[in-house]
Amino acid sequence: MKDNQNFLPGFLLGIAAGAVVTIFLQGEKGQSIIRNAKSGIKDVTEDLKNGIENIDDTLEKWVNKSRSIINELKGKKKTDIYDLDEIFS
């Protein structure tokens, strides 16, 4: 029964808060906030798109570098691979 008693005041409070927010957002300051938010979201979206496009290039460079290292190691003798002077120079 207590749950039902709390519903109506909470519902009315939600309606009042929604009305206040709506009135605020329709004003000049609210419109400015909406414009800034849209601009910020657009900037973040563009940054994400650029990052996704650049990740392909980065991964391709890593794969090519790994392949060249593997091919270089395949061409060496086992004794050359463990040459400490070459590793630490």
C-alpha angles and dihedrals in degrees: 000000000000091000090060092049091057095047100074097049090045091048092050091047090052091051091050093048091049091051092050092049092047093051091047094049092050091058126085094262091048092050089050090053091049091050092049092048092050091048092049092049090049091051092049091048092052091048090051092049091050091047092051091048091049094048090069091058092046093050091047090053091050092049092049091047091050092049092051091050091049092048090048091051092048090057094053127083118245091250090055092053092058095046100130095196090060094044096051099037 
